[in-house]
Amino acid sequence: MPKTNPVLEAIFERRSIRKFTAEPVSKEDLTAILEAGRWTPSGLNNQPYRFLVIHDDDARVEPLAECTKYGHIVKAAKVLLCIFLDKQAMYSEMKDHQGAGACTQNMMLAAHSLGLGTVWLGEIINQQDQVLEVLNLPAERYELQVVIALGHPDQQGSSKRNELSEYMLEDF
C-alpha cells in the first residue's frame, strides 16, 4: 500500500473524534468541507444533498442534543453538519442513500485533511421527525441522513479492522 498517496493516507488515518477543543472552525475550512460534499457523485448527477451548518452557539444545539443518546457529543462539537436528501431532487431511493453515505465520507475526509476531527452521528436519524421539527424543516421535503459533529480534535482516535480476507467472497 503506497503511503505517499494523500487520499489513501487520509482514508487509512481518519478516525472518529468525539471530543473537541474550544478552538473555532474557520469559515474557510467549513467552506472546503461543504465543497467536498457538493462534489460527491450522484446518480444522473441529480445532486440531492442539502446541508445545514449549526454552530455551537446556535439555540438549536440543546434541542438537537435531546434527539439522540449521543447528546453529549452534539453539545461538545464546535459545528454540526446536517446532511439531508431533498426528496424533490431524488430519483432512486437506494442510489441517493448510497450517495448520501459517499457525501458524508467526502466531508469527513476533507475535515481530516484539514486537521479537524469528526464523528458520524447516525443514531439521530431514529428521531428524524423530532430533528426536522427542531430545525423547522418540512418532513415532506427533507430526509435526514446524518449529523456530523466537527471540531478541532481533543483526543486521539483509534480503530481496528479485520483482515481483508474476511471481507472477500472470492480470492482475487
FIKOLZA-1660 file (N, C-alpha, C; in steps of 0.1 Angstrom, whole numbers, plus 5000, padded with zeros to 4 digits):
% residues 172
   i   px   py   pz ch aa at
   1 5008 4988 5000  A  M  N
   1 5000 5000 5000  A  M CA
   1 5009 5012 5000  A  M  C
   2 5008 5021 4990  A  P  N
   2 5016 5033 4989  A  P CA
   2 5013 5043 4999  A  P  C
   3 5022 5047 5008  A  K  N
   3 5019 5057 5019  A  K CA
   3 5022 5071 5014  A  K  C
   4 5026 5073 5001  A  T  N
   4 5028 5086 4997  A  T CA
   4 5016 5092 4989  A  T  C
   5 5005 5085 4990  A  N  N
   5 4993 5089 4983  A  N CA
   5 4984 5096 4994  A  N  C
   6 4982 5109 4992  A  P  N
   6 4974 5116 5002  A  P CA
   6 4960 5112 5004  A  P  C
   7 4954 5107 4994  A  V  N
   7 4940 5102 4995  A  V CA
   7 4940 5090 5003  A  V  C
   8 4948 5080 5000  A  L  N
   8 4949 5068 5008  A  L CA
   8 4953 5070 5022  A  L  C
   9 4963 5079 5024  A  E  N
   9 4967 5083 5038  A  E CA
   9 4955 5088 5046  A  E  C
  10 4947 5097 5040  A  A  N
  10 4935 5102 5047  A  A CA
  10 4925 5091 5050  A  A  C
  11 4923 5082 5041  A  I  N
  11 4914 5071 5044  A  I CA
  11 4919 5063 5055  A  I  C
  12 4931 5059 5055  A  F  N
  12 4937 5050 5065  A  F CA
  12 4939 5057 5079  A  F  C
  13 4941 5070 5079  A  E  N
  13 4944 5077 5091  A  E CA
  13 4932 5083 5098  A  E  C
  14 4921 5085 5091  A  R  N
  14 4910 5092 5097  A  R CA
  14 4903 5083 5108  A  R  C
  15 4900 5089 5119  A  R  N
  15 4893 5082 5130  A  R CA
  15 4882 5091 5135  A  R  C
  16 4872 5084 5141  A  S  N
  16 4861 5091 5147  A  S CA
  16 4866 5099 5160  A  S  C
  17 4863 5111 5161  A  I  N
  17 4867 5120 5172  A  I CA
  17 4854 5125 5179  A  I  C
  18 4854 5123 5192  A  R  N
  18 4842 5126 5200  A  R CA
  18 4844 5137 5210  A  R  C
  19 4856 5142 5211  A  K  N
  19 4860 5153 5220  A  K CA
  19 4867 5163 5212  A  K  C
  20 4863 5176 5215  A  F  N
  20 4868 5187 5207  A  F CA
  20 4873 5198 5216  A  F  C
  21 4883 5206 5211  A  T  N
  21 4888 5217 5218  A  T CA
  21 4878 5229 5217  A  T  C
  22 4881 5240 5223  A  A  N
  22 4873 5252 5223  A  A CA
  22 4876 5260 5210  A  A  C
  23 4886 5257 5203  A  E  N
  23 4890 5264 5191  A  E CA
  23 4879 5264 5180  A  E  C
  24 4876 5275 5175  A  P  N
  24 4865 5276 5164  A  P CA
  24 4870 5270 5151  A  P  C
  25 4861 5265 5143  A  V  N
  25 4864 5261 5130  A  V CA
  25 4862 5272 5120  A  V  C
  26 4872 5275 5112  A  S  N
  26 4872 5286 5103  A  S CA
  26 4862 5285 5092  A  S  C
  27 4857 5296 5088  A  K  N
  27 4848 5296 5076  A  K CA
  27 4854 5290 5064  A  K  C
  28 4867 5293 5062  A  E  N
  28 4874 5287 5051  A  E CA
  28 4874 5272 5051  A  E  C
  29 4877 5266 5063  A  D  N
  29 4877 5252 5064  A  D CA
  29 4863 5246 5062  A  D  C
  30 4853 5253 5068  A  L  N
  30 4839 5249 5066  A  L CA
  30 4835 5249 5051  A  L  C
  31 4839 5259 5044  A  T  N
  31 4836 5260 5030  A  T CA
  31 4842 5249 5022  A  T  C
  32 4855 5245 5026  A  A  N
  32 4862 5234 5019  A  A CA
  32 4855 5221 5021  A  A  C
  33 4850 5219 5033  A  I  N
  33 4843 5207 5037  A  I CA
  33 4830 5206 5030  A  I  C
  34 4823 5217 5029  A  L  N
  34 4810 5217 5022  A  L CA
  34 4812 5215 5007  A  L  C
  35 4822 5221 5002  A  E  N
  35 4826 5219 4987  A  E CA
  35 4829 5204 4985  A  E  C
  36 4836 5197 4994  A  A  N
  36 4838 5183 4992  A  A CA
  36 4825 5175 4992  A  A  C
  37 4815 5179 5000  A  G  N
  37 4802 5173 4999  A  G CA
  37 4795 5176 4986  A  G  C
  38 4796 5188 4982  A  R  N
  38 4790 5192 4969  A  R CA
  38 4795 5185 4957  A  R  C
  39 4807 5181 4957  A  W  N
  39 4813 5174 4946  A  W CA
  39 4812 5158 4947  A  W  C
  40 4803 5154 4956  A  T  N
  40 4801 5139 4957  A  T CA
  40 4793 5135 4944  A  T  C
  41 4797 5123 4939  A  P  N
  41 4790 5118 4927  A  P CA
  41 4775 5115 4931  A  P  C
  42 4766 5116 4921  A  S  N
  42 4752 5112 4923  A  S CA
  42 4747 5107 4911  A  S  C
  43 4737 5097 4912  A  G  N
  43 4731 5091 4900  A  G CA
  43 4724 5102 4892  A  G  C
  44 4726 5101 4879  A  L  N
  44 4721 5111 4869  A  L CA
  44 4725 5125 4872  A  L  C
  45 4736 5126 4881  A  N  N
  45 4740 5139 4885  A  N CA
  45 4729 5148 4891  A  N  C
  46 4720 5141 4899  A  N  N
  46 4708 5148 4904  A  N CA
  46 4712 5157 4916  A  N  C
  47 4723 5154 4923  A  Q  N
  47 4728 5162 4934  A  Q CA
  47 4717 5165 4944  A  Q  C
  48 4712 5155 4951  A  P  N
  48 4700 5157 4960  A  P CA
  48 4705 5161 4974  A  P  C
  49 4717 5163 4977  A  Y  N
  49 4722 5166 4990  A  Y CA
  49 4719 5181 4994  A  Y  C
  50 4715 5182 5006  A  R  N
  50 4713 5196 5012  A  R CA
  50 4720 5196 5025  A  R  C
  51 4726 5207 5029  A  F  N
  51 4734 5209 5041  A  F CA
  51 4729 5220 5050  A  F  C
  52 4730 5218 5063  A  L  N
  52 4727 5228 5072  A  L CA
  52 4738 5228 5082  A  L  C
  53 4744 5240 5084  A  V  N
  53 4756 5242 5093  A  V CA
  53 4750 5248 5106  A  V  C
  54 4753 5241 5117  A  I  N
  54 4749 5247 5130  A  I CA
  54 4761 5248 5139  A  I  C
  55 4763 5261 5143  A  H  N
  55 4775 5264 5152  A  H CA
  55 4771 5261 5166  A  H  C
  56 4781 5260 5175  A  D  N
  56 4779 5257 5189  A  D CA
  56 4771 5267 5197  A  D  C
  57 4771 5279 5192  A  D  N
  57 4763 5290 5199  A  D CA
  57 4749 5291 5194  A  D  C
  58 4745 5282 5185  A  D  N
  58 4731 5282 5180  A  D CA
  58 4721 5277 5190  A  D  C
  59 4710 5283 5192  A  A  N
  59 4700 5279 5202  A  A CA
  59 4694 5265 5199  A  A  C
  60 4696 5260 5187  A  R  N
  60 4691 5247 5183  A  R CA
  60 4700 5235 5188  A  R  C
  61 4712 5238 5193  A  V  N
  61 4721 5227 5197  A  V CA
  61 4714 5219 5208  A  V  C
  62 4710 5226 5218  A  E  N
  62 4704 5219 5230  A  E CA
  62 4692 5210 5226  A  E  C
  63 4682 5215 5219  A  P  N
  63 4671 5206 5215  A  P CA
  63 4676 5195 5206  A  P  C
  64 4686 5197 5197  A  L  N
  64 4692 5187 5189  A  L CA
  64 4698 5176 5198  A  L  C
  65 4705 5180 5208  A  A  N
  65 4712 5171 5217  A  A CA
  65 4701 5161 5223  A  A  C
  66 4689 5166 5225  A  E  N
  66 4679 5158 5231  A  E CA
  66 4673 5148 5221  A  E  C
  67 4677 5149 5209  A  C  N
  67 4672 5140 5198  A  C CA
  67 4680 5127 5197  A  C  C
  68 4691 5126 5205  A  T  N
  68 4700 5114 5204  A  T CA
  68 4706 5110 5217  A  T  C
  69 4709 5098 5218  A  K  N
  69 4716 5093 5230  A  K CA
  69 4730 5098 5231  A  K  C
  70 4735 5104 5220  A  Y  N
  70 4748 5110 5219  A  Y CA
  70 4748 5125 5220  A  Y  C
  71 4739 5130 5228  A  G  N
  71 4737 5144 5230  A  G CA
  71 4749 5151 5235  A  G  C
  72 4757 5144 5243  A  H  N
  72 4770 5150 5249  A  H CA
  72 4779 5153 5237  A  H  C
  73 4779 5145 5227  A  I  N
  73 4788 5148 5215  A  I CA
  73 4782 5160 5207  A  I  C
  74 4769 5160 5206  A  V  N
  74 4763 5172 5199  A  V CA
  74 4767 5185 5206  A  V  C
  75 4766 5185 5219  A  K  N
  75 4769 5197 5227  A  K CA
  75 4784 5200 5227  A  K  C
  76 4793 5190 5225  A  A  N
  76 4807 5192 5226  A  A CA
  76 4813 5197 5212  A  A  C
  77 4806 5195 5201  A  A  N
  77 4811 5199 5188  A  A CA
  77 4811 5214 5186  A  A  C
  78 4820 5219 5179  A  K  N
  78 4820 5233 5176  A  K CA
  78 4810 5236 5164  A  K  C
  79 4809 5226 5156  A  V  N
  79 4800 5227 5144  A  V CA
  79 4792 5214 5142  A  V  C
  80 4780 5214 5138  A  L  N
  80 4772 5203 5134  A  L CA
  80 4769 5204 5119  A  L  C
  81 4773 5194 5112  A  L  N
  81 4769 5194 5097  A  L CA
  81 4758 5185 5095  A  L  C
  82 4746 5190 5092  A  C  N
  82 4735 5181 5090  A  C CA
  82 4733 5179 5075  A  C  C
  83 4732 5166 5071  A  I  N
  83 4731 5163 5057  A  I CA
  83 4717 5157 5055  A  I  C
  84 4710 5162 5045  A  F  N
  84 4697 5158 5041  A  F CA
  84 4696 5154 5027  A  F  C
  85 4686 5147 5023  A  L  N
  85 4683 5145 5009  A  L CA
  85 4670 5153 5007  A  L  C
  86 4671 5160 4995  A  D  N
  86 4659 5168 4991  A  D CA
  86 4650 5158 4983  A  D  C
  87 4639 5154 4988  A  K  N
  87 4630 5144 4982  A  K CA
  87 4626 5149 4968  A  K  C
  88 4625 5161 4965  A  Q  N
  88 4621 5166 4952  A  Q CA
  88 4632 5164 4942  A  Q  C
  89 4645 5163 4946  A  A  N
  89 4656 5161 4937  A  A CA
  89 4660 5146 4936  A  A  C
  90 4654 5137 4944  A  M  N
  90 4658 5123 4944  A  M CA
  90 4652 5116 4931  A  M  C
  91 4659 5106 4926  A  Y  N
  91 4653 5098 4916  A  Y CA
  91 4653 5083 4919  A  Y  C
  92 4662 5079 4927  A  S  N
  92 4664 5065 4931  A  S CA
  92 4667 5064 4946  A  S  C
  93 4658 5059 4954  A  E  N
  93 4660 5059 4968  A  E CA
  93 4673 5053 4972  A  E  C
  94 4676 5041 4966  A  M  N
  94 4688 5034 4970  A  M CA
  94 4700 5041 4966  A  M  C
  95 4701 5046 4953  A  K  N
  95 4712 5053 4948  A  K CA
  95 4715 5066 4956  A  K  C
  96 4704 5073 4959  A  D  N
  96 4705 5086 4966  A  D CA
  96 4710 5083 4981  A  D  C
  97 4705 5073 4987  A  H  N
  97 4710 5070 5001  A  H CA
  97 4725 5066 5000  A  H  C
  98 4729 5058 4990  A  Q  N
  98 4743 5055 4988  A  Q CA
  98 4751 5067 4986  A  Q  C
  99 4746 5076 4978  A  G  N
  99 4753 5089 4976  A  G CA
  99 4754 5097 4988  A  G  C
 100 4744 5097 4997  A  A  N
 100 4745 5104 5010  A  A CA
 100 4756 5099 5018  A  A  C
 101 4758 5086 5018  A  G  N
 101 4769 5080 5025  A  G CA
 101 4783 5084 5020  A  G  C
 102 4783 5085 5006  A  A  N
 102 4796 5090 5000  A  A CA
 102 4798 5104 5003  A  A  C
 103 4787 5112 5003  A  C  N
 103 4788 5126 5007  A  C CA
 103 4794 5128 5021  A  C  C
 104 4789 5120 5030  A  T  N
 104 4793 5120 5044  A  T CA
 104 4808 5117 5045  A  T  C
 105 4812 5107 5038  A  Q  N
 105 4826 5103 5038  A  Q CA
 105 4835 5114 5031  A  Q  C
 106 4831 5119 5020  A  N  N
 106 4838 5130 5014  A  N CA
 106 4841 5142 5024  A  N  C
 107 4830 5145 5031  A  M  N
 107 4831 5156 5041  A  M CA
 107 4840 5153 5053  A  M  C
 108 4839 5141 5057  A  M  N
 108 4848 5136 5069  A  M CA
 108 4862 5135 5065  A  M  C
 109 4865 5131 5053  A  L  N
 109 4879 5130 5048  A  L CA
 109 4884 5144 5046  A  L  C
 110 4876 5153 5040  A  A  N
 110 4881 5167 5038  A  A CA
 110 4884 5173 5052  A  A  C
 111 4876 5171 5062  A  A  N
 111 4878 5176 5075  A  A CA
 111 4891 5171 5081  A  A  C
 112 4893 5158 5079  A  H  N
 112 4906 5152 5084  A  H CA
 112 4918 5158 5077  A  H  C
 113 4917 5160 5064  A  S  N
 113 4928 5166 5057  A  S CA
 113 4932 5180 5061  A  S  C
 114 4922 5186 5068  A  L  N
 114 4924 5200 5073  A  L CA
 114 4928 5200 5087  A  L  C
 115 4930 5188 5093  A  G  N
 115 4934 5187 5107  A  G CA
 115 4922 5188 5117  A  G  C
 116 4910 5186 5112  A  L  N
 116 4899 5186 5120  A  L CA
 116 4894 5172 5123  A  L  C
 117 4886 5171 5134  A  G  N
 117 4880 5158 5137  A  G CA
 117 4866 5158 5135  A  G  C
 118 4860 5146 5132  A  T  N
 118 4846 5144 5130  A  T CA
 118 4842 5130 5136  A  T  C
 119 4829 5130 5138  A  V  N
 119 4822 5117 5141  A  V CA
 119 4809 5117 5134  A  V  C
 120 4805 5106 5128  A  W  N
 120 4793 5103 5121  A  W CA
 120 4782 5100 5131  A  W  C
 121 4772 5108 5133  A  L  N
 121 4762 5105 5143  A  L CA
 121 4750 5100 5135  A  L  C
 122 4749 5087 5134  A  G  N
 122 4738 5081 5126  A  G CA
 122 4726 5078 5134  A  G  C
 123 4727 5075 5147  A  E  N
 123 4716 5071 5155  A  E CA
 123 4705 5082 5156  A  E  C
 124 4709 5094 5153  A  I  N
 124 4700 5106 5154  A  I CA
 124 4688 5104 5144  A  I  C
 125 4691 5097 5133  A  I  N
 125 4680 5095 5123  A  I CA
 125 4668 5087 5128  A  I  C
 126 4670 5080 5139  A  N  N
 126 4659 5073 5145  A  N CA
 126 4649 5083 5151  A  N  C
 127 4653 5095 5153  A  Q  N
 127 4644 5106 5158  A  Q CA
 127 4642 5117 5147  A  Q  C
 128 4642 5113 5134  A  Q  N
 128 4642 5122 5123  A  Q CA
 128 4630 5132 5124  A  Q  C
 129 4618 5128 5128  A  D  N
 129 4607 5137 5129  A  D CA
 129 4610 5148 5139  A  D  C
 130 4615 5144 5150  A  Q  N
 130 4619 5154 5161  A  Q CA
 130 4630 5163 5156  A  Q  C
 131 4640 5158 5149  A  V  N
 131 4651 5167 5144  A  V CA
 131 4645 5177 5134  A  V  C
 132 4637 5172 5125  A  L  N
 132 4631 5181 5115  A  L CA
 132 4623 5192 5121  A  L  C
 133 4616 5188 5132  A  E  N
 133 4608 5198 5139  A  E CA
 133 4617 5209 5146  A  E  C
 134 4628 5204 5153  A  V  N
 134 4637 5213 5159  A  V CA
 134 4643 5223 5149  A  V  C
 135 4646 5218 5137  A  L  N
 135 4653 5226 5127  A  L CA
 135 4643 5233 5118  A  L  C
 136 4630 5231 5121  A  N  N
 136 4619 5238 5113  A  N CA
 136 4620 5235 5098  A  N  C
 137 4622 5222 5095  A  L  N
 137 4623 5218 5081  A  L CA
 137 4611 5208 5078  A  L  C
 138 4605 5209 5067  A  P  N
 138 4593 5201 5064  A  P CA
 138 4597 5187 5060  A  P  C
 139 4591 5177 5067  A  A  N
 139 4593 5163 5065  A  A CA
 139 4589 5158 5051  A  A  C
 140 4580 5165 5045  A  E  N
 140 4576 5161 5032  A  E CA
 140 4586 5165 5021  A  E  C
 141 4596 5173 5025  A  R  N
 141 4606 5178 5016  A  R CA
 141 4620 5172 5019  A  R  C
 142 4623 5171 5031  A  Y  N
 142 4637 5167 5035  A  Y CA
 142 4638 5154 5043  A  Y  C
 143 4648 5146 5040  A  E  N
 143 4650 5134 5047  A  E CA
 143 4664 5135 5054  A  E  C
 144 4665 5134 5067  A  L  N
 144 4677 5135 5074  A  L CA
 144 4686 5122 5071  A  L  C
 145 4698 5124 5068  A  Q  N
 145 4707 5113 5065  A  Q CA
 145 4717 5111 5077  A  Q  C
 146 4723 5122 5082  A  V  N
 146 4733 5121 5092  A  V CA
 146 4736 5135 5097  A  V  C
 147 4741 5135 5109  A  V  N
 147 4747 5147 5115  A  V CA
 147 4762 5144 5118  A  V  C
 148 4770 5153 5113  A  I  N
 148 4785 5151 5115  A  I CA
 148 4789 5161 5126  A  I  C
 149 4794 5156 5137  A  A  N
 149 4800 5165 5148  A  A CA
 149 4814 5168 5143  A  A  C
 150 4818 5181 5144  A  L  N
 150 4830 5186 5138  A  L CA
 150 4837 5196 5148  A  L  C
 151 4850 5195 5148  A  G  N
 151 4858 5205 5156  A  G CA
 151 4873 5201 5156  A  G  C
 152 4881 5208 5163  A  H  N
 152 4895 5205 5164  A  H CA
 152 4896 5194 5175  A  H  C
 153 4903 5183 5171  A  P  N
 153 4903 5171 5180  A  P CA
 153 4910 5174 5194  A  P  C
 154 4903 5169 5204  A  D  N
 154 4909 5169 5217  A  D CA
 154 4911 5155 5222  A  D  C
 155 4914 5146 5213  A  Q  N
 155 4917 5132 5216  A  Q CA
 155 4923 5125 5204  A  Q  C
 156 4930 5114 5206  A  Q  N
 156 4934 5106 5196  A  Q CA
 156 4924 5095 5193  A  Q  C
 157 4920 5094 5180  A  G  N
 157 4911 5083 5177  A  G CA
 157 4918 5070 5175  A  G  C
 158 4910 5059 5176  A  S  N
 158 4916 5046 5175  A  S CA
 158 4906 5037 5167  A  S  C
 159 4911 5027 5161  A  S  N
 159 4903 5018 5154  A  S CA
 159 4911 5005 5150  A  S  C
 160 4904 4995 5148  A  K  N
 160 4910 4983 5142  A  K CA
 160 4901 4977 5132  A  K  C
 161 4907 4969 5123  A  R  N
 161 4899 4963 5112  A  R CA
 161 4903 4949 5111  A  R  C
 162 4893 4941 5106  A  N  N
 162 4895 4927 5103  A  N CA
 162 4905 4926 5091  A  N  C
 163 4910 4915 5090  A  E  N
 163 4919 4912 5078  A  E CA
 163 4911 4913 5065  A  E  C
 164 4917 4918 5054  A  L  N
 164 4910 4919 5041  A  L CA
 164 4903 4906 5037  A  L  C
 165 4910 4895 5040  A  S  N
 165 4905 4882 5036  A  S CA
 165 4891 4879 5042  A  S  C
 166 4888 4885 5053  A  E  N
 166 4875 4882 5060  A  E CA
 166 4863 4889 5053  A  E  C
 167 4866 4899 5044  A  Y  N
 167 4856 4906 5036  A  Y CA
 167 4854 4900 5022  A  Y  C
 168 4863 4892 5018  A  M  N
 168 4863 4887 5004  A  M CA
 168 4854 4875 5002  A  M  C
 169 4846 4875 4992  A  L  N
 169 4837 4864 4989  A  L CA
 169 4845 4854 4980  A  L  C
 170 4854 4859 4973  A  E  N
 170 4863 4850 4965  A  E CA
 170 4877 4856 4965  A  E  C
 171 4887 4848 4962  A  D  N
 171 4901 4854 4961  A  D CA
 171 4901 4862 4948  A  D  C
 172 4910 4871 4948  A  F  N
 172 4911 4880 4936  A  F CA
 172 4925 4879 4930  A  F  C
% end
